[in-house]
Amino acid sequence: MRTQSPRTLLGVLGIAAVLTASACGSTDETGTAEPSRDITFTRSAPTETTAPQPDRCLIGELQVTLGQASGAAGSQEIPLVFTNTGTRGCVLHGYPGVSYVAAPDGPQVGAAAERDGGTETPVTVAPGSRATAPVRATVVQNYPAETCGPTPVAGFRVYPPDDTGSVFVPYATTGCSQNGVKQLSVQPVTE
């Protein structure tokens, strides 16, 4: 015959006592029976939590600028340059968020940049060092005006990977105000 450990036996007895007490009603000061309360025990599966990333680069320790643009058929490739201005090494991993904006604190113009291929590899950026992420900006004049809704833009709103803080980076051009037009694409940060 198998013996139960004292811990298991106490757990079973504790549950039985709670269930017995909840099944029996109790009486108040007047002797009137109170209805029993239902007690439900549920066992939930362990939840998966995302580990904090204390080494990731935050917008407050980065300067974001534009590198030298190069032309391609119907588009410009513009490197976003992330310079670590902080005092510690930090990690950029994945895609930055990029969109056109009408003014430094103005509204977004058209669709945000779509993720465009590339391999996501963590990049450690030492103080004073840089990492880049290429942005491709379509020449929106190639779209019919009624499809695009050409609108002047003042520059980009840029979010580093895994950060909700952003910065404005000047880049005066024309964007499409219609959301259905792919005007920007971005690749992951690389060294």
LOVOPA-770233 format. One line per 8 residues: number of its first residue (from 1); their letters; for each residue y, x, z of N, C-alpha, C, O. Coordinates in nm, 4 decimals. Atoms other than C-alpha are relative to their C-alpha. Example, Ala and Ser with C-alpha at 12.3 -4.5 7.8 and 13.67 -1.06 7.14 Angstrom:
2
1	AS	-0.1190 0.0890 0.0000 -0.4500 1.2300 0.7800 0.1200 0.0900 0.0000 0.1181 0.1936 0.0665; -0.1190 -0.0820 -0.0060 -0.1060 1.3670 0.7140 0.1090 -0.0770 0.0730 0.2198 -0.0261 0.0899
END
This chain:
191
1	MRTQSPRT	-0.1171 0.0839 0.0000 0.0000 0.0000 0.0000 0.1241 0.0889 0.0000 0.1284 0.1895 0.0708; -0.1220 -0.0779 0.0150 0.3468 0.1303 -0.0940 0.1000 -0.0381 0.1092 0.1218 -0.1567 0.1339; -0.0983 0.0264 -0.1062 0.6049 0.1629 0.1856 0.1401 0.0088 -0.0601 0.1671 0.0929 -0.1460; -0.1388 0.0013 0.0441 0.9710 0.0833 0.1274 0.0808 0.0982 0.0835 0.0549 0.1142 0.2028; -0.0857 -0.0908 -0.0764 1.2328 0.3363 0.2272 0.0894 -0.0842 0.0904 0.1159 -0.2000 0.0582; -0.0872 0.0751 -0.0907 1.4565 0.2312 0.5197 0.1259 -0.0488 -0.0709 0.1732 -0.1586 -0.0418; -0.1223 0.0405 0.0703 1.7604 0.2206 0.2858 -0.0260 -0.1236 -0.0865 0.0540 -0.2172 -0.0867; 0.0337 0.1128 0.0845 1.5882 -0.0162 0.0407 -0.0247 -0.1235 0.0844 0.0221 -0.2323 0.0506
9	LLGVLGIA	0.0317 0.1118 -0.0877 1.4585 -0.2360 0.3228 0.1273 -0.0588 0.0595 0.1405 -0.1810 0.0658; -0.1251 0.0496 -0.0562 1.8053 -0.2608 0.4824 0.0806 -0.0743 -0.1056 0.1404 -0.1778 -0.0762; -0.0721 0.0668 0.1085 1.9604 -0.3506 0.1457 -0.0565 -0.1375 -0.0278 0.0191 -0.2332 -0.0444; 0.0653 0.1284 0.0264 1.7057 -0.6280 0.0860 0.0279 -0.0962 0.1144 0.0591 -0.2128 0.0901; -0.0263 0.0859 -0.1155 1.7492 -0.7636 0.4409 0.1457 -0.0448 0.0031 0.1744 -0.1593 0.0378; -0.1420 0.0354 0.0022 2.1301 -0.7535 0.4055 0.0288 -0.1091 -0.1014 0.1039 -0.2023 -0.0723; -0.0193 0.1015 0.1038 2.1206 -0.9542 0.0832 -0.0607 -0.1320 0.0446 -0.0004 -0.2376 0.0254; 0.0659 0.1220 -0.0477 1.8748 -1.2033 0.2351 0.0851 -0.0676 0.1072 0.0959 -0.1902 0.1085
17	AVLTASAC	-0.0816 0.0577 -0.1061 2.1021 -1.2507 0.5382 0.1232 -0.0682 -0.0584 0.1591 -0.1778 -0.0155; -0.1186 0.0595 0.0619 2.4087 -1.3152 0.3212 -0.0369 -0.1277 -0.0734 0.0340 -0.2278 -0.0635; 0.0421 0.1189 0.0735 2.2204 -1.5591 0.1012 -0.0380 -0.1128 0.0945 -0.0070 -0.2288 0.0672; 0.0374 0.1021 -0.0977 2.0789 -1.7427 0.4033 0.1245 -0.0601 0.0623 0.1340 -0.1821 0.0759; -0.1222 0.0494 -0.0622 2.4217 -1.7680 0.5663 0.0801 -0.0848 -0.0973 0.1411 -0.1836 -0.0566; -0.0786 0.0765 0.0963 2.5815 -1.8931 0.2461 -0.0679 -0.1303 -0.0359 -0.0007 -0.2256 -0.0753; 0.0708 0.1234 0.0320 2.3117 -2.1534 0.1908 0.0206 -0.1037 0.1082 0.0233 -0.2234 0.0795; -0.0242 0.0911 -0.1101 2.3710 -2.3047 0.5324 0.1488 -0.0209 0.0099 0.2248 0.0757 0.0053
25	GSTDETGT	-0.1421 0.0246 -0.0195 2.7045 -2.4706 0.5749 0.0377 0.0374 0.1411 -0.0486 0.0744 0.2207; -0.0438 -0.0234 -0.1362 2.9112 -2.4187 0.8841 0.0786 -0.1211 0.0453 0.1142 -0.2067 -0.0357; -0.0751 0.1137 -0.0500 3.0915 -2.6608 1.1065 0.1346 0.0478 0.0496 0.1482 0.1596 0.0993; -0.1315 -0.0357 -0.0529 3.4591 -2.6654 1.1945 0.0089 -0.0448 0.1458 -0.0922 -0.0848 0.2036; -0.0174 0.0315 -0.1412 3.6050 -2.7358 1.5427 -0.0369 -0.1431 0.0344 -0.0718 -0.1710 0.1491; 0.0302 0.1402 -0.0270 3.5445 -3.1105 1.5084 -0.1476 -0.0290 -0.0165 -0.1927 -0.1406 0.0094; 0.1428 0.0220 0.0212 3.1794 -3.0630 1.4282 -0.0312 -0.0492 -0.1389 -0.1472 -0.0769 -0.1695; 0.0218 0.0441 0.1367 3.2277 -3.1684 1.0661 -0.0531 0.1165 -0.0813 -0.0021 0.2282 -0.0734
33	AEPSRDIT	0.0598 -0.1059 0.0804 3.0132 -2.9734 0.8273 0.0927 0.0379 -0.1139 0.1492 -0.0487 -0.1807; -0.0760 -0.0505 0.1143 3.1970 -2.7567 0.5773 -0.0994 0.0341 -0.1097 -0.2090 0.0823 -0.0810; 0.0925 -0.0348 0.1076 3.0415 -2.7119 0.2363 -0.0210 0.1511 -0.0048 0.0670 0.2296 0.0302; 0.0279 -0.1436 0.0101 2.8755 -2.3803 0.1777 0.0751 0.0578 -0.1187 0.1027 -0.0112 -0.2169; -0.0678 -0.0691 0.1099 3.0500 -2.1281 -0.0399 -0.1038 0.0692 -0.0856 -0.1994 0.1280 -0.0350; 0.0915 -0.0706 0.0905 2.8748 -1.9964 -0.3451 0.0376 0.1472 -0.0019 0.1550 0.1823 -0.0140; -0.0215 -0.1434 0.0101 2.8359 -1.6224 -0.3455 -0.0805 0.0482 -0.1183 -0.2008 0.0242 -0.1285; 0.0669 -0.0497 0.1197 2.7562 -1.4572 -0.6708 0.0010 0.1516 0.0039 0.1048 0.2139 0.0264
41	FTRSAPTE	0.0111 -0.1449 0.0080 2.6305 -1.1029 -0.6968 -0.0213 0.0358 -0.1456 -0.1097 -0.0179 -0.2123; 0.0206 -0.0480 0.1364 2.6701 -0.9287 -1.0263 -0.0088 0.1511 0.0049 0.0551 0.2171 0.0869; 0.0120 -0.1452 0.0105 2.5721 -0.5821 -1.1177 0.0545 0.0377 -0.1360 -0.0009 0.0004 -0.2394; -0.0599 -0.0373 0.1280 2.7946 -0.4333 -1.3803 -0.0473 0.1385 -0.0388 -0.0781 0.2234 0.0448; 0.0389 -0.1307 0.0526 2.7043 -0.1457 -1.6018 0.1126 0.0981 0.0280 0.2287 0.0578 0.0349; -0.1069 -0.0978 -0.0214 2.8924 0.1763 -1.5364 0.0965 -0.0023 -0.1176 0.0546 -0.0102 -0.2331; -0.0979 0.0019 0.1081 3.2146 0.1791 -1.7326 0.0278 0.1424 -0.0444 0.0265 0.2368 0.0346; -0.0318 -0.1302 0.0561 3.2994 0.4633 -1.9626 0.1496 0.0187 0.0119 0.2263 -0.0645 -0.0363
49	TTAPQPDR	-0.1430 -0.0253 -0.0131 3.6337 0.6127 -1.8757 0.0368 0.1226 -0.0825 -0.0410 0.2169 -0.0967; -0.0474 -0.1127 0.0775 3.8378 0.8430 -2.0888 0.0537 0.1038 0.0979 0.1380 0.0738 0.1825; -0.0442 -0.1068 -0.0891 3.8869 1.1724 -1.9146 0.1456 0.0316 -0.0291 0.1866 0.0339 -0.1452; -0.1387 -0.0373 0.0253 4.2497 1.2657 -1.8650 0.0058 0.1300 -0.0788 -0.0815 0.2159 -0.0673; -0.0153 -0.1191 0.0823 4.3742 1.5267 -2.1049 0.1234 0.0767 0.0452 0.2274 0.0706 -0.0204; -0.1181 -0.0673 -0.0533 4.6054 1.7435 -1.8942 0.0508 0.1117 -0.0895 0.1639 0.1574 -0.0730; -0.0420 -0.1114 0.0847 4.6162 2.0113 -2.1629 0.0664 -0.0443 -0.1298 0.1092 0.0407 -0.2078; -0.0587 0.0447 0.1264 4.7512 1.7927 -2.4445 0.1504 0.0225 -0.0015 0.2160 0.0196 0.1026
57	CLIGELQV	-0.1440 -0.0225 0.0161 5.0983 1.8598 -2.5802 0.0742 -0.1328 0.0076 0.0355 -0.2308 -0.0560; -0.0840 0.1188 -0.0125 5.3624 1.6063 -2.4823 0.1306 0.0226 -0.0752 0.1727 0.1363 -0.0965; -0.1210 -0.0096 0.0816 5.6767 1.5296 -2.6785 0.1100 0.0811 0.0696 0.1899 0.1462 0.0024; -0.1029 -0.0725 -0.0731 5.8946 1.6800 -2.4030 -0.0118 0.1514 -0.0084 0.0833 0.2227 0.0239; 0.0169 -0.1442 0.0114 5.7504 2.0256 -2.4656 -0.0188 0.0442 -0.1450 -0.0677 0.1538 -0.1720; 0.0120 -0.0317 0.1422 5.7594 2.0140 -2.8455 0.1330 -0.0185 -0.0713 0.2109 -0.1081 -0.0389; -0.1098 0.0200 0.0941 6.0264 2.0609 -3.1074 -0.0675 -0.0337 -0.1330 -0.1577 0.0374 -0.1772; 0.0593 0.0413 0.1272 5.9438 1.8771 -3.4310 0.1041 0.0178 -0.1092 0.2139 -0.0373 -0.1016
65	TLGQASGA	-0.0878 -0.0254 0.1134 6.1000 1.9979 -3.7553 -0.0798 -0.0187 -0.1283 -0.2006 -0.0423 -0.1253; 0.0659 0.0091 0.1299 6.0241 1.9811 -4.1262 -0.0066 0.1378 -0.0628 0.0891 0.2150 -0.0570; 0.0148 -0.1234 0.0754 5.8874 2.2724 -4.3250 0.0514 -0.0205 -0.1419 0.1104 -0.1239 -0.1735; -0.0443 0.0052 0.1394 5.9604 2.3444 -4.6897 -0.0821 -0.1027 -0.0782 -0.2046 -0.0926 -0.0850; 0.0673 0.1032 0.0803 5.8782 2.0409 -4.9066 -0.0427 0.0589 -0.1336 0.0241 0.1464 -0.1887; 0.0460 -0.0399 0.1325 5.6770 2.0904 -5.2237 -0.0320 -0.1261 -0.0789 -0.0819 -0.2246 -0.0246; 0.0187 0.1174 0.0843 5.6560 1.8523 -5.5158 -0.1389 -0.0070 -0.0595 -0.2029 0.0948 -0.0857; 0.1258 0.0271 0.0704 5.3472 1.6978 -5.6660 0.0266 -0.1206 -0.0885 0.1354 -0.1778 -0.0835
73	AGSQEIPL	-0.0194 0.1124 0.0916 5.2983 1.4262 -5.9251 0.0316 -0.1277 0.0774 -0.0565 -0.1864 0.1401; -0.0391 0.1262 -0.0616 5.4947 1.1300 -5.7907 0.0141 0.0030 0.1503 0.0276 -0.1026 0.2122; -0.0135 -0.0059 -0.1454 5.5197 1.2582 -5.4328 0.0530 0.1359 0.0436 0.0604 0.2298 -0.0356; -0.0426 -0.1243 -0.0642 5.6516 1.5267 -5.1994 -0.0940 0.0250 0.1168 -0.1267 -0.0684 0.1901; 0.0749 -0.0344 -0.1197 5.4382 1.7109 -4.9438 0.0949 0.0734 0.0927 0.1552 0.1744 0.0564; -0.0953 -0.0525 -0.0967 5.6401 1.7827 -4.6323 -0.0762 0.0378 0.1270 -0.1343 -0.0497 0.1913; 0.0677 -0.0377 -0.1241 5.4952 1.9858 -4.3436 0.0821 -0.0418 0.1225 0.2007 -0.0102 0.1321; -0.0593 0.0232 -0.1324 5.5731 1.8503 -3.9960 -0.0377 0.1214 0.0836 -0.1554 0.1560 0.0939
81	VFTNTGTR	0.0244 -0.1214 -0.0779 5.6091 2.1569 -3.7756 0.0227 -0.0322 0.1479 0.1315 -0.0737 0.1878; -0.0062 0.0219 -0.1446 5.5333 2.1226 -3.4029 0.0090 0.1371 0.0673 -0.0856 0.2156 0.0599; -0.0186 -0.1272 -0.0700 5.6734 2.4166 -3.2001 -0.0064 -0.0260 0.1498 0.0633 -0.1133 0.2016; 0.0136 0.0141 -0.1449 5.5697 2.4522 -2.8367 0.1195 0.0669 0.0669 0.1299 0.1896 0.0664; -0.1171 -0.0524 -0.0702 5.8962 2.4927 -2.6423 -0.0233 0.0020 0.1511 0.0670 0.0354 0.2278; 0.0335 0.0028 -0.1425 5.7189 2.4564 -2.3065 -0.0405 0.1367 0.0519 -0.0311 0.2377 -0.0179; 0.0377 -0.1253 -0.0655 5.5955 2.7186 -2.0642 -0.1506 0.0164 0.0115 -0.1977 0.1135 0.0706; 0.1461 -0.0075 -0.0079 5.2237 2.6504 -2.0995 -0.0590 -0.0223 -0.1377 0.0039 -0.0841 -0.2235
89	GCVLHGYP	0.0717 0.0315 0.1223 4.9723 2.6468 -2.3811 -0.0450 -0.1452 0.0082 -0.0797 -0.1933 0.1160; 0.0448 0.1394 0.0008 4.8828 2.2926 -2.4856 -0.0761 -0.0264 -0.1300 -0.0761 0.0563 -0.2212; 0.0885 0.0305 0.1123 4.6534 2.1190 -2.7348 0.0522 -0.1203 -0.0790 0.0871 -0.2233 -0.0214; -0.0244 0.1109 0.0930 4.7347 1.9026 -3.0383 -0.1323 -0.0280 -0.0693 -0.1954 0.0637 -0.1218; 0.1296 0.0339 0.0575 4.4300 1.7145 -3.1658 0.0098 -0.1341 -0.0718 0.0261 -0.2383 -0.0083; 0.0021 0.1234 0.0780 4.4277 1.4604 -3.4466 0.1246 -0.0199 -0.0831 0.1927 0.0748 -0.1224; -0.1081 0.0389 0.0904 4.6881 1.2730 -3.6457 0.1271 -0.0363 0.0767 0.1206 -0.1091 0.1757; -0.1249 0.0510 -0.0577 5.0544 1.2352 -3.5555 0.0310 -0.1374 -0.0597 -0.0178 -0.1715 -0.1674
97	GVSYVAAP	-0.0506 0.1260 0.0552 5.2161 0.8947 -3.6006 0.1301 0.0289 -0.0716 0.2160 0.0992 -0.0184; -0.1189 -0.0280 0.0805 5.4809 0.8981 -3.8730 0.0436 -0.1276 -0.0706 -0.0390 -0.1994 -0.1269; -0.0537 0.1126 0.0767 5.7067 0.6302 -4.0171 0.1448 0.0306 -0.0379 0.2107 0.1138 0.0245; -0.1411 -0.0082 0.0356 6.0408 0.5999 -4.1945 0.0782 -0.0890 0.0955 0.0289 -0.1925 0.1403; -0.0899 0.0845 -0.0783 6.3330 0.4685 -3.9896 0.1366 -0.0035 -0.0672 0.1758 0.0904 -0.1364; -0.1299 0.0201 0.0630 6.6717 0.3342 -4.0981 0.1101 0.0835 0.0647 0.2103 0.1145 0.0004; -0.0985 -0.0782 -0.0749 6.8621 0.5325 -3.8312 -0.0739 0.0696 0.1139 -0.1883 0.0342 0.1425; 0.0696 -0.0697 -0.1082 6.7813 0.7709 -3.5426 -0.0635 -0.0926 0.1044 -0.1755 -0.0676 0.1491
105	DGPQVGAA	0.0573 0.0983 -0.0929 6.7302 0.4752 -3.3071 -0.0237 -0.1335 -0.0700 -0.0334 -0.2379 -0.0055; 0.0099 0.1224 0.0785 6.6874 0.2241 -3.5874 -0.1414 -0.0486 -0.0206 -0.2372 0.0134 0.0254; 0.1301 0.0608 0.0238 6.4033 0.0025 -3.7019 -0.0824 0.0777 -0.1028 -0.0297 0.1522 -0.1854; 0.0919 -0.0592 0.0975 6.0987 0.1188 -3.8935 0.0238 -0.0643 -0.1358 0.0540 -0.1833 -0.1446; -0.0148 0.0497 0.1370 6.1237 0.0838 -4.2713 -0.1369 0.0034 -0.0667 -0.1923 0.1112 -0.0885; 0.1283 0.0085 0.0693 5.8042 -0.0362 -4.4396 -0.1171 0.0426 0.0861 -0.1083 0.0482 0.2088; 0.1253 -0.0342 -0.0683 5.4521 0.0706 -4.3527 0.0037 0.1423 0.0549 0.0635 0.2316 -0.0051; 0.0151 -0.1340 -0.0579 5.3763 0.3666 -4.1257 -0.0973 0.0804 -0.0854 -0.1685 0.0252 -0.1692
113	AERDGGTE	0.0887 -0.0893 0.0760 5.1884 0.6668 -4.2646 -0.1464 -0.0337 0.0269 -0.1865 -0.0596 0.1403; 0.1446 0.0188 -0.0108 4.8199 0.6155 -4.3333 -0.0659 0.1355 0.0223 -0.0162 0.2384 -0.0234; 0.0759 -0.1245 -0.0195 4.5661 0.8741 -4.2211 -0.0688 0.0363 -0.1301 -0.1310 -0.0479 -0.1949; 0.0472 -0.0415 0.1320 4.4622 1.0786 -4.5207 -0.0914 0.1220 0.0110 -0.0477 0.2361 -0.0040; 0.1000 -0.1069 0.0009 4.1439 1.2807 -4.4843 0.0267 0.1099 0.1002 0.1018 0.0927 0.1962; -0.0150 -0.1131 -0.0898 4.1231 1.6160 -4.3185 -0.0999 -0.0069 0.1146 -0.1621 -0.1103 0.1391; 0.0919 -0.0090 -0.1128 3.9174 1.7298 -4.0222 0.0807 0.0163 0.1273 0.1691 0.1016 0.1357; -0.0691 -0.0079 -0.1278 4.0358 1.6705 -3.6669 -0.0610 0.1116 0.0837 -0.1755 0.1018 0.1279
121	TPVTVAPG	0.0433 -0.1136 -0.0805 4.0080 2.0005 -3.4815 0.1081 0.0275 0.1026 0.2256 0.0340 0.0664; -0.1025 -0.0307 -0.0995 4.1830 2.0754 -3.1509 0.0714 0.1315 -0.0326 0.0078 0.2315 -0.0660; -0.0803 -0.1185 0.0263 4.4667 2.3234 -3.1997 0.0747 0.0348 0.1283 0.1569 -0.0438 0.1755; -0.0718 -0.0459 -0.1183 4.5852 2.5211 -2.8964 0.1279 0.0691 -0.0454 0.1252 0.1623 -0.1258; -0.1301 -0.0523 0.0403 4.9561 2.5940 -2.9282 0.0603 0.0739 0.1200 0.0986 0.0117 0.2191; -0.0578 -0.0821 -0.1068 5.0821 2.8815 -2.7113 0.1512 -0.0209 0.0043 0.2095 -0.0623 -0.0959; -0.1457 0.0102 -0.0050 5.4437 2.8777 -2.5897 0.0640 0.0822 -0.1118 0.0318 0.1995 -0.1308; -0.0671 -0.0661 0.1116 5.6656 2.9625 -2.8863 -0.0758 -0.0062 -0.1314 -0.0206 0.0300 -0.2353
129	SRATAPVR	0.0812 0.0081 0.1228 5.3826 2.9031 -3.1390 0.0134 -0.1366 -0.0661 0.0708 -0.2299 -0.0098; -0.0139 0.1224 0.0810 5.3554 2.6352 -3.4069 -0.1331 -0.0503 -0.0515 -0.2302 0.0244 -0.0632; 0.1105 0.0645 0.0717 5.1100 2.3908 -3.5605 0.0649 -0.0954 -0.0992 0.1791 -0.1368 -0.0792; -0.0582 0.0879 0.1019 5.1624 2.1722 -3.8679 -0.0925 -0.1154 -0.0338 -0.2133 -0.1106 -0.0106; 0.0739 0.1149 0.0534 5.0568 1.8382 -4.0105 0.0702 -0.0403 -0.1298 0.1873 -0.0782 -0.1266; -0.0625 0.0361 0.1274 5.1203 1.7692 -4.3815 0.0215 -0.1519 -0.0130 -0.0673 -0.2317 0.0169; -0.0335 0.1397 0.0303 5.2946 1.4410 -4.4698 0.0259 -0.0090 -0.1497 0.0992 0.0726 -0.2057; -0.0254 0.0234 0.1427 5.2862 1.3103 -4.8264 0.0877 -0.1243 -0.0121 0.0509 -0.2327 0.0331
137	ATVVQNYP	-0.0955 0.1089 0.0207 5.5867 1.0950 -4.9213 0.0026 -0.0353 -0.1483 0.0378 0.0473 -0.2324; 0.0013 0.0466 0.1383 5.5507 0.8909 -5.2381 0.1430 -0.0206 -0.0489 0.2288 -0.0666 0.0263; -0.1293 0.0291 0.0620 5.8480 0.8751 -5.4742 -0.0002 -0.1507 -0.0268 -0.0626 -0.1985 -0.1216; 0.0105 0.1467 0.0029 5.9085 0.5044 -5.4182 0.0648 -0.0623 -0.1235 0.0410 -0.1793 -0.1534; -0.0589 0.0525 0.1233 6.1131 0.4662 -5.7363 -0.1073 -0.0234 -0.1060 -0.0807 -0.0891 -0.2067; 0.1098 0.0245 0.0942 5.7756 0.4707 -5.9158 -0.0576 -0.1405 0.0147 -0.1319 -0.1857 -0.0723; 0.0460 0.1375 -0.0198 5.7052 0.1225 -5.7722 0.1029 -0.0967 -0.0566 0.2222 -0.0664 -0.0556; -0.0978 0.1018 0.0414 5.8628 -0.1910 -5.9191 0.0856 -0.0411 0.1208 0.0347 -0.0538 0.2322
145	AETCGPTP	-0.0929 0.0321 -0.1088 6.1706 -0.2847 -5.7126 -0.0447 -0.1226 0.0791 -0.0299 -0.1258 0.2012; 0.0409 0.1226 -0.0709 6.0306 -0.6302 -5.6304 -0.1231 0.0233 0.0886 -0.1435 -0.0483 0.1865; 0.1169 -0.0349 -0.0812 5.7083 -0.4712 -5.4953 0.0402 0.0878 0.1174 -0.0143 0.0749 0.2271; -0.0388 -0.0999 -0.0990 5.8837 -0.1933 -5.3024 0.1099 -0.0483 0.0946 0.0988 -0.0321 0.2162; -0.1175 0.0314 -0.0819 6.2150 -0.3309 -5.1801 0.0681 0.1283 0.0439 0.0777 0.1543 0.1638; -0.0583 -0.1297 -0.0350 6.3905 0.0108 -5.1981 0.1094 -0.0124 0.1063 0.1987 -0.0967 0.0974; -0.0923 0.0018 -0.1135 6.5819 0.0837 -4.8773 0.0314 0.1438 0.0421 -0.0599 0.2256 0.0529; -0.0327 -0.1336 -0.0479 6.7733 0.3931 -4.7634 -0.0593 0.0239 0.1394 -0.0579 -0.0652 0.2244
153	VAGFRVYP	0.0509 -0.0377 -0.1317 6.6114 0.5751 -4.4702 0.0712 0.1267 0.0454 0.1152 0.2083 -0.0356; -0.0677 -0.1167 -0.0572 6.7604 0.8324 -4.2348 -0.0969 0.1127 0.0306 -0.0570 0.2289 0.0392; 0.0973 -0.1026 -0.0326 6.4392 1.0142 -4.1552 -0.1296 -0.0583 0.0511 -0.1627 -0.1737 0.0239; 0.1313 0.0373 -0.0526 6.1046 1.0005 -3.9762 0.0055 -0.0250 0.1506 0.0822 0.0396 0.2220; 0.0327 0.0139 -0.1416 5.9974 0.8695 -3.6369 -0.1372 0.0644 0.0128 -0.2310 0.0229 -0.0553; 0.1238 -0.0774 -0.0117 5.7227 1.1134 -3.5255 -0.0533 -0.0070 0.1429 0.0196 0.0172 0.2391; 0.0722 0.0017 -0.1271 5.4691 1.0714 -3.2434 -0.1069 0.1094 -0.0059 -0.1912 0.1061 -0.0956; 0.1096 -0.0972 -0.0014 5.2529 1.3741 -3.1561 -0.1329 -0.0726 0.0239 -0.1329 -0.1834 0.0776
161	PDDTGSVF	0.1294 0.0634 -0.0272 4.8783 1.2979 -3.1437 -0.0161 -0.0313 0.1489 0.0195 0.0502 0.2340; 0.0296 0.0427 -0.1372 4.7795 1.1068 -2.8269 0.1220 -0.0037 0.0909 0.1102 0.0221 0.2107; -0.1196 0.0125 -0.0828 5.1376 1.0592 -2.7077 0.0771 -0.1230 -0.0449 0.0832 -0.1527 -0.1642; -0.0801 0.1174 0.0342 5.3536 0.7473 -2.6918 0.1478 0.0336 -0.0108 0.2282 -0.0512 -0.0493; -0.1378 -0.0442 0.0179 5.6758 0.9495 -2.6863 0.0226 0.0419 -0.1440 -0.0700 0.0869 -0.2113; -0.0280 -0.0336 0.1394 5.8493 1.0104 -3.0170 0.1350 0.0681 -0.0136 0.2154 0.0696 0.0796; -0.1292 -0.0607 0.0332 6.1365 1.1952 -3.1812 0.0404 -0.0429 -0.1400 -0.0431 -0.0808 -0.2221; -0.0545 0.0249 0.1327 6.3607 1.1342 -3.4789 0.0161 0.1352 -0.0698 0.0682 0.2303 -0.0116
169	VPYATTGC	-0.0158 -0.1215 0.0804 6.3469 1.3978 -3.7552 0.0749 -0.0410 -0.1269 0.0231 -0.1209 -0.2049; -0.0795 0.0393 0.1164 6.6225 1.3704 -4.0210 -0.0693 0.0333 -0.1324 -0.1240 0.1421 -0.1498; 0.0515 -0.0190 0.1358 6.5052 1.3276 -4.3809 0.0523 -0.1174 -0.0832 -0.0178 -0.2168 -0.1022; -0.0626 0.1085 0.0743 6.7429 1.1139 -4.5874 -0.0679 -0.0165 -0.1356 -0.0778 0.0782 -0.2136; 0.0676 0.0309 0.1260 6.5607 0.9443 -4.8758 -0.0009 -0.1515 -0.0177 0.0760 -0.2228 0.0468; 0.0162 0.1438 0.0208 6.4579 0.6014 -5.0003 -0.1437 -0.0375 0.0305 -0.2372 0.0287 -0.0144; 0.1332 0.0500 -0.0320 6.1642 0.4076 -4.8615 -0.0180 -0.1402 -0.0530 0.0755 -0.2002 -0.1060; 0.0304 0.1382 0.0392 5.9949 0.0768 -4.9392 0.0011 -0.0869 0.1250 -0.0673 -0.0574 0.2230
177	SQNGVKQL	-0.0051 0.0902 -0.1150 6.0786 -0.2065 -4.7033 -0.1209 -0.0936 0.0050 -0.1480 -0.1531 0.1093; 0.1180 0.0866 0.0038 5.7668 -0.4008 -4.8132 -0.1191 0.0716 0.0641 -0.1479 0.1862 0.0296; 0.1107 -0.0624 -0.0722 5.4677 -0.3332 -4.5840 -0.1233 0.0275 -0.0852 -0.2049 0.1115 -0.0471; 0.1200 -0.0174 0.0808 5.2077 -0.3544 -4.8618 -0.0005 0.1250 -0.0865 -0.0959 0.1470 -0.1611; -0.0112 -0.1185 0.0850 5.3218 -0.0289 -5.0256 -0.0365 0.1245 0.0806 0.0172 0.1476 0.1889; 0.0364 -0.1260 -0.0657 5.1565 0.3020 -4.9340 0.1043 0.1032 -0.0384 0.1003 0.1600 -0.1476; -0.1086 -0.0940 0.0287 5.4631 0.5229 -4.9096 -0.0167 0.1333 0.0705 0.0392 0.2339 0.0269; 0.0204 -0.1228 -0.0764 5.3487 0.7809 -4.6526 -0.1480 0.0158 0.0369 -0.2179 -0.0820 0.0633
185	SVQPVTE	0.1336 -0.0306 -0.0551 5.0222 0.9511 -4.5595 0.0125 0.1300 0.0775 0.0999 0.2121 0.0500; -0.0064 -0.1172 -0.0870 4.9524 1.2159 -4.2976 -0.1395 0.0551 0.0222 -0.2371 -0.0198 0.0246; 0.1264 -0.0664 -0.0304 4.6774 1.4680 -4.2288 0.0026 0.0491 0.1442 0.1092 0.0535 0.2057; 0.0027 -0.0469 -0.1386 4.5616 1.6012 -3.8909 0.0754 0.1314 0.0182 0.0999 0.2053 -0.0772; -0.0682 -0.1249 -0.0355 4.7406 1.8838 -3.7137 -0.0965 0.1171 -0.0212 -0.2143 0.1102 0.0140; 0.0763 -0.1236 0.0197 4.6217 2.2321 -3.8131 0.0846 0.1179 0.0477 0.2034 0.1033 0.0766; -0.0749 -0.1206 -0.0412 4.7179 2.5873 -3.7166 0.0949 0.0434 -0.1083 0.1661 0.1424 -0.0919
END
